[in-house]
């Protein structure tokens, strides 16, 4: 276990995504250990989310604990599966040096960073789980933590992609081709919007993660509406 933690620490410190290496199109990442890290970190945060259902003394609370521990890693895995083809196509349109395998490695690294940050919020989620009985607040708190962790992960990916698309134009002694870089970033930002929308809706499809204390256990709920309408309603509800 210490090995993947060590690899995650090196990733967070930027040792695997140095700009000089990314500019050559090389992404030398220990993918298997990072995938293992993603599964374990996601499961840990899922357990912290599922604890809310256990505080009410429910007989089926263990089901929510197990379901959440499985669903959080599944959320990121399915989002990766759905959005990876579009990322590769967008990167190719922007003349990226990264090939298919390296593009996948870079996205796995971003997800590992995302889940590393999310797992660091786990103790905070557990603390509020035992100190409040507001279901709406717990939903809002978890959405906030997912958003913050996602922002860090996407920022990491944005910096890495910026290094990939920064190249030297012939005869400029290494000066960046700023116009090409700006065009690549614009293309990439379109993909970021797609990734965020897919990830949010994927979480909606896989719900519940926390467990409504007033409802019996359900592995999945009906797919009425969408996540954005639900969040709008949540923000206007009375939390008392």
HELIX and SHEET records of a PDB file:
HELIX    1   1 UNK A    2  UNK A   12  1                                  11    
HELIX    2   2 UNK A   19  UNK A   22  1                                   4    
HELIX    3   3 UNK A   31  UNK A   54  1                                  24    
HELIX    4   4 UNK A   61  UNK A   93  1                                  33    
HELIX    5   5 UNK A  100  UNK A  120  1                                  21    
HELIX    6   6 UNK A  122  UNK A  131  1                                  10    
HELIX    7   7 UNK A  135  UNK A  165  1                                  31    
HELIX    8   8 UNK A  178  UNK A  206  1                                  29    
HELIX    9   9 UNK A  227  UNK A  236  1                                  10    
END                                                                             
